[in-house]
Amino acid sequence: MRVLAVLALCLLPLPALASPMMPPLDALFAQLKKASSPEEAKPIEERIGSIFQQSGSASVELLMTRSQAALAAGDKDTAKQLLEAITAVAPNYAEGWHARASLQHANGDDSGAMVSLEHAILLNPRQFAAMYELGNMLEDYGNKEGALKLYRKALELDPQLDGAQRHVDALTRDVEGQGI
């Protein structure tokens, strides 16, 4: 019982983790929309990604760090267990689901990866990378209309998202036909 109480206290959100030097997320998305090239967008995407990584829980962030270390060491089983623990104890943490989807996809569990990506997007509707990844999977499985919708949503958030416009151009012809 005491262990559960301690775990519950560890999972309480910490005070705001963003430093005063870091622009708010809305400002970063505004900068991202103004970026004129993928090279200009990349550092903004990375800053947004680092904000998305913040769980508000030191315990969850420790588990994420350990899962990344396990993956780097080639220990997919440990990484899988850690990511499953993260999504169990912090089910509203979108990046836990996003990381879980990446591992599931790498392990050939595409249906699990798609469910995890959908969950990440539901929790964080601005997670453009997860939209792009799910779009790729839907396209691979022949759902061109669904993929096109996701690519377009991702591009609304990040107009310079690497490769997304190329997919939109190709799928628009396939799904909507070619204009006269």
N, C-alpha and C positions, 0 to 999 in steps of 0.2 A: 504494500500500500504506500509506504514512504517513497519507494522508487518511482511509482507513478506520479506522486505529488511533485517530486524533484524534476522528473521529466517534463511535467506540465509547466513548471516554472521556467525551465530552460527554453521552452518553445514559445513563451510569451514574446510578442514583438518588442524589439529594442526601440529606443527613441530614433528619430529620423537619422538615417545613415548618410544621407547626401551631405557633402560638405558645402559650406557657403560659397565655395569657389565653383561648384558644379552647377551649371544651369539646370533649371527645372526641365522635366521631361518634355513638356509642351514646347518650350523654347528650342530644345534639341530637335524635335520633330519639325518645327518651323525652319530651322537651319537646314535640315535634311532635304526639305522640299525645295530649298533655294540652291542646293548644290548643283553645280553645272557639269560635273563629271563623276564617274565612279571613284576616281582617286580622291576627289574633294569630299565625297560622301563617306568614304571608308572610316576616317577617324570619328565621324559623328555616329555612324552605325556602331562602332566599338564602344563609344561612351554610352549610347542607349543600351547596348547589350550588357554593359557593366551595371547599369541601374537595374535592368531586368533580373540580373543575377542576385541582387540583394533580396534576401528572404525576410529580413527583420528578426531572424533567429540565429544566434551563434551556433546552436546545435545543428540546425539544418545546413548552415554554411560549412560547418566542419564535415558533415556527412558528404556534402557535395565535393569538397576538396579531396576527401578520401576516395570517393568514387572516381574522380578524375585521375588521381594517383594510381588507383587500381587499373584503370584503362591504359594509362601510360606504361604500366608494368606488364600489360598483356593479360591481366587477371580479370577476364570478363565476368566470371562467376561472382567474384566479390563485388565488382561494380554493379552487377545486376541486383544483388542482395541489398546493397546500399541505396540504390535508386528506388527499389521497391519500398524500403524503409522510409525514404524521404517522402514518397507520394502517400504513404500510409499515415505518417505523423503530421505531414503538412500538405493535405490534399488541395489546398487553395494556392499552392506555390507553383505557378505556371512553368517556371524553368526546371523544376523537378520532373514534370511531365515531358518537357521538351528534351531534356537529357535522356530520360528513359526511352523516348521514341527513337533517338539517335542510336542507342545501343540495341534496341529491338530491331531496327532496320538493318544494322550491321550484322546481327545474328540471324537474319533471314525471316524474322517475324514481322512481315509487312502488315498484316491485319492488326496486330498489337500496336505497331508503330503508328498506323493511321488513327487508331482510337486515342492513343496518347497525344498525338499532334492535335487532334480535334479538341481534346481536353485542354491542352495548353492554350489554344486559340480562344476557347470559350472563357478561360480565366484571364487571358490578356489579349483582348481584341486588337492590340497594336503590335503583336508579335509577328512582324513581317517575315522573319526568317522561317518560322514554323509554317506560315502560309505558303511560302515558296516551296518548302520541302514537301508539304502535303500535296501541293499542286503537281510537283514532279511525280509523286507516287500515283496520284489519280491519273495523270497523263500516261504513265507506264501501264496502267491497268485499263486504259481505253476510255476513261471518263473525261473526255476532252472538254465538255461543257463545264463540269465541276472544276477542272484544272484551270480553265480560262478565267472563271470567276475568282478563284484564289489568287492567280497571278495579278489580275487587275486590282484586287484589294491590296495586295502587297505593294504594287506600284503606286497606289494612292498614298500610301504611307512613306514609301521610299522610292521616288521616281528613278533613282540611279541604281536600283538593286541589280546586281550583276547577273546578266542572262535573262532576267524576267521579261524585258521588252521583246527579246527575240522569240520567246515562247508565246507571248501574246500575239505577235505578228503572225506566226505560223498557225496558231490555233484559231485565230479570228477567221482566217481563210477557210479552215476545215469546218468550223462550227457555224459561222454566219455566212459563208460564201464570199465570193469576190465581187465587189461593187462594179458597176458598169461605168 
